Amino acid sequence: MPVCSVVIRAYNEAQHIGRLLEGIRHQTLRDVEVILVDSGSTDATVAIAKRYGVKITHIQPQEFTFGRSLNYGIREATAPFIVMASAHVYPVYPDWLERLLEPFEDAQVALTYGKQRGHAVTKFSEHQIFRRWYPDQSIPRQPHPFCNNANAAIRRALWEQHPYDESLPALEDLAWARWAQAQGYAISYVAEAEVIHVHRETWRGIYNRYRREGMAFKQIYPHERFGLRDLVRLWVSNVWNDWQVARREGVWRREWWNVMRFRWAQFWGTYQGYRQSGPLTWALRQTFYYPQSTPPVVSGREERQRDVAPIPYHEVEDWEV
């Protein structure tokens, strides 16, 4: 039996998935099972995964939600711990999996999640979000259910009691963590389990991401409200805060307009998602999960300060065969 099973959801991720699989190959933890849940890729995603000996399962595009895709993959898993990784992340250090699984030594820990940092192509405001959501200090038992399945792990035995909600358009991780805390279990944040998250989205893509998350949040917390006042207040305050950081870093002239656009897409999308929390139709699935094209990716990542040497990735732009 492997120590853990890594479940990767993917759709047309040939530009990214090879780096993630190479990072898994470099891990100090060796007994690792890797499962790819592919939802109709038309590029070389599956071929690259096969080169790495990955177990592959498929889900039809019409059936896809984040929760359903994870449930498909976890059913194929054989390990007691399930690691979730987005196909467009890659680990910085060779002890990523060890650090991510370490909190499970406490039997009351149901879920762990690790640090995320942006890539060279990440938009300025998204870097600020990563810094706020993923601090440099670990939190062994955090008081709230926030987590993110781009870099997280759970106990399979608890998933068997409560699979991911397949009806949500997003935030299936938040819903599961909320359930786990309600059962008396703990959530642990591990700053040392660091990945680089490559988000290169169009402005429309950013809007759609936050719209589906707004829809999901409203389903999870039906009594919550997000009105026009909230939209304006949060847009103004976040733009101002990002501008202050940009000035300190000497990039305000280059980034001031991008900050305004990103924060508008974020909060306008959230506002629209709260207003549209109905069923996830096929038209919405296409909008949320299947963009028309994937922008090119540039090499590069942020360097982090740790005593562990980072994984020596080759600077390869395209992993396609």
Secondary structure in CASP SS format (residue, H / E / C, confidence):
PFRMAT SS
TARGET T0000
AUTHOR 0000-0000-0000
METHOD secondary structure of the structure
MODEL  1
M C 1.00
P C 1.00
V C 1.00
C E 1.00
S E 1.00
V E 1.00
V E 1.00
I E 1.00
R E 1.00
A E 1.00
Y C 1.00
N C 1.00
E C 1.00
A C 1.00
Q C 1.00
H C 1.00
I H 1.00
G H 1.00
R H 1.00
L H 1.00
L H 1.00
E H 1.00
G H 1.00
I H 1.00
R H 1.00
H C 1.00
Q C 1.00
T C 1.00
L C 1.00
R C 1.00
D C 1.00
V E 1.00
E E 1.00
V E 1.00
I E 1.00
L E 1.00
V E 1.00
D E 1.00
S C 1.00
G C 1.00
S C 1.00
T C 1.00
D C 1.00
A C 1.00
T H 1.00
V H 1.00
A H 1.00
I H 1.00
A H 1.00
K H 1.00
R H 1.00
Y C 1.00
G C 1.00
V C 1.00
K E 1.00
I E 1.00
T E 1.00
H E 1.00
I C 1.00
Q C 1.00
P H 1.00
Q H 1.00
E H 1.00
F C 1.00
T C 1.00
F H 1.00
G H 1.00
R H 1.00
S H 1.00
L H 1.00
N H 1.00
Y H 1.00
G H 1.00
I H 1.00
R H 1.00
E H 1.00
A C 1.00
T C 1.00
A C 1.00
P C 1.00
F E 1.00
I E 1.00
V E 1.00
M E 1.00
A E 1.00
S E 1.00
A C 1.00
H C 1.00
V E 1.00
Y E 1.00
P E 1.00
V C 1.00
Y C 1.00
P C 1.00
D C 1.00
W H 1.00
L H 1.00
E H 1.00
R H 1.00
L H 1.00
L H 1.00
E H 1.00
P H 1.00
F H 1.00
E H 1.00
D C 1.00
A C 1.00
Q C 1.00
V E 1.00
A E 1.00
L E 1.00
T E 1.00
Y E 1.00
G E 1.00
K E 1.00
Q E 1.00
R E 1.00
G E 1.00
H E 1.00
A C 1.00
V C 1.00
T C 1.00
K C 1.00
F H 1.00
S H 1.00
E H 1.00
H H 1.00
Q H 1.00
I H 1.00
F H 1.00
R H 1.00
R H 1.00
W H 1.00
Y C 1.00
P C 1.00
D C 1.00
Q C 1.00
S C 1.00
I E 1.00
P C 1.00
R C 1.00
Q C 1.00
P C 1.00
H C 1.00
P C 1.00
F C 1.00
C C 1.00
N C 1.00
N C 1.00
A C 1.00
N E 1.00
A E 1.00
A E 1.00
I E 1.00
R E 1.00
R H 1.00
A H 1.00
L H 1.00
W H 1.00
E H 1.00
Q H 1.00
H C 1.00
P C 1.00
Y C 1.00
D C 1.00
E C 1.00
S C 1.00
L C 1.00
P C 1.00
A C 1.00
L C 1.00
E H 1.00
D H 1.00
L H 1.00
A H 1.00
W H 1.00
A H 1.00
R H 1.00
W H 1.00
A H 1.00
Q H 1.00
A H 1.00
Q C 1.00
G C 1.00
Y C 1.00
A E 1.00
I E 1.00
S E 1.00
Y E 1.00
V E 1.00
A E 1.00
E E 1.00
A E 1.00
E E 1.00
V E 1.00
I E 1.00
H E 1.00
V C 1.00
H C 1.00
R C 1.00
E C 1.00
T C 1.00
W H 1.00
R H 1.00
G H 1.00
I H 1.00
Y H 1.00
N H 1.00
R H 1.00
Y H 1.00
R H 1.00
R H 1.00
E H 1.00
G H 1.00
M H 1.00
A H 1.00
F H 1.00
K H 1.00
Q H 1.00
I H 1.00
Y C 1.00
P C 1.00
H C 1.00
E C 1.00
R C 1.00
F C 1.00
G C 1.00
L H 1.00
R H 1.00
D H 1.00
L H 1.00
V H 1.00
R H 1.00
L H 1.00
W H 1.00
V H 1.00
S H 1.00
N H 1.00
V H 1.00
W H 1.00
N H 1.00
D H 1.00
W H 1.00
Q H 1.00
V H 1.00
A H 1.00
R H 1.00
R H 1.00
E C 1.00
G C 1.00
V C 1.00
W H 1.00
R H 1.00
R H 1.00
E H 1.00
W H 1.00
W H 1.00
N H 1.00
V H 1.00
M H 1.00
R H 1.00
F H 1.00
R H 1.00
W H 1.00
A H 1.00
Q H 1.00
F H 1.00
W H 1.00
G H 1.00
T H 1.00
Y H 1.00
Q H 1.00
G H 1.00
Y H 1.00
R H 1.00
Q C 1.00
S C 1.00
G C 1.00
P C 1.00
L C 1.00
T C 1.00
W H 1.00
A H 1.00
L H 1.00
R H 1.00
Q H 1.00
T H 1.00
F H 1.00
Y H 1.00
Y C 1.00
P C 1.00
Q C 1.00
S C 1.00
T C 1.00
P C 1.00
P C 1.00
V C 1.00
V C 1.00
S C 1.00
G C 1.00
R E 1.00
E C 1.00
E C 1.00
R C 1.00
Q C 1.00
R C 1.00
D C 1.00
V C 1.00
A C 1.00
P C 1.00
I C 1.00
P C 1.00
Y C 1.00
H C 1.00
E C 1.00
V C 1.00
E C 1.00
D C 1.00
W C 1.00
E C 1.00
V C 1.00
END
